[in-house]
Amino acid sequence: MSGVLLTDRYLTAMTEADLDEVAAVEKLAYEFPWSRGNFQDSLRNGYYGVCLRHVTGTLVGYCVLMPVVDEMHLLNLCVAPAAQRAGAGLALLREAVRITRAEKLDGMLLEVRPSNPRAIQLYERFGFTAIGRRKNYYPARHRAREDAIVMRLSFKESAHGAR
Ligand SMILES: CC(C)(COP(=O)(O)OP(=O)(O)OC[C@H]1O[C@@H](n2cnc3c(N)ncnc32)[C@H](O)[C@@H]1OP(=O)(O)O)[C@@H](O)C(=O)NCCC(=O)NCCS
């Protein structure tokens, strides 16, 4: 995977050397960000991390994937606010699907906030469909909680994952 060229951007496997930048982008992009330690634990547990960088070296975005039995769980997908709406999310999702297929898993699973239409639109465009809801899954403002929509992309039932 390392060095896959996307015109002016390239993908690499996330390593601990990326984590200061990853955690900085995470703080800019999310109201309830993962800590640096969350990313470190993910890498140490053997999960897949992917970074997307601009040729100048700037970190554009990243994703973290956890294999669970026969499915890949997309734990985090994030694009730096200044780089959003330019295809980076799509490029990372494509790479996540490529890795999942290469690992011969049957599909992908993710959770997303109902209040995040950008992400939902991206996943739907890619062929993910909502399969359920997890009550009070996410922290929200004023100590409230927000449900998660669970979305799934099955490689067995459709050809969408090939995009
Ligand atoms: C969700 C996120 C990853 C999308 O990344 P991105 O690089 O902006 O997405 P892309 O440019 O690849 O967009 C692909 C498609 O997503 C949808 N999309 C992206 N941004 C959108 C926006 N502002 N409004 C509506 N749809 C949007 C569109 O379908 C878009 O295709 P289009 O630009 O041809 O219309 C990015 O907004 C992000 O990191 N948000 C903060 C973190 C987050 O919420 N992550 C998801 C957690 S589940």
The ligand as a Gaussian input file, in Angstrom:
#p B3LYP/6-31G(d) Opt

LIG

0 1
 C      -17.160000      12.882000       6.320000
 C      -15.811000      13.255000       5.720000
 C      -14.817000      12.115000       5.996000
 C      -15.957000      13.425000       4.190000
 O      -14.660000      13.670000       3.647000
 P      -14.452000      14.577000       2.343000
 O      -13.031000      14.477000       1.958000
 O      -15.011000      15.924000       2.589000
 O      -15.380000      13.806000       1.317000
 P      -15.235000      13.790000      -0.262000
 O      -14.736000      15.103000      -0.764000
 O      -14.489000      12.560000      -0.675000
 O      -16.749000      13.710000      -0.655000
 C      -17.337000      12.552000      -1.138000
 C      -18.825000      12.715000      -1.049000
 O      -19.227000      12.851000       0.317000
 C      -20.345000      13.714000       0.401000
 N      -19.956000      14.987000       1.031000
 C      -18.712000      15.366000       1.429000
 N      -18.757000      16.588000       1.977000
 C      -20.034000      16.997000       1.906000
 C      -20.726000      18.182000       2.295000
 N      -20.095000      19.231000       2.824000
 N      -22.061000      18.248000       2.089000
 C      -22.726000      17.226000       1.527000
 N      -22.124000      16.084000       1.118000
 C      -20.801000      15.967000       1.307000
 C      -20.745000      13.968000      -1.014000
 O      -21.531000      12.907000      -1.472000
 C      -19.401000      13.966000      -1.697000
 O      -19.403000      13.867000      -3.043000
 P      -19.446000      15.229000      -3.958000
 O      -18.392000      16.167000      -3.405000
 O      -19.158000      14.727000      -5.327000
 O      -20.831000      15.761000      -3.791000
 C      -15.289000      14.612000       6.263000
 O      -16.314000      15.558000       6.151000
 C      -14.817000      14.550000       7.718000
 O      -13.697000      14.142000       7.990000
 N      -15.667000      14.996000       8.646000
 C      -15.277000      15.087000      10.064000
 C      -15.045000      13.703000      10.660000
 C      -16.224000      12.794000      10.427000
 O      -17.369000      13.187000      10.630000
 N      -15.939000      11.548000       9.994000
 C      -16.950000      10.531000       9.759000
 C      -17.281000       9.859000      11.045000
 S      -18.458000       8.534000      10.797000

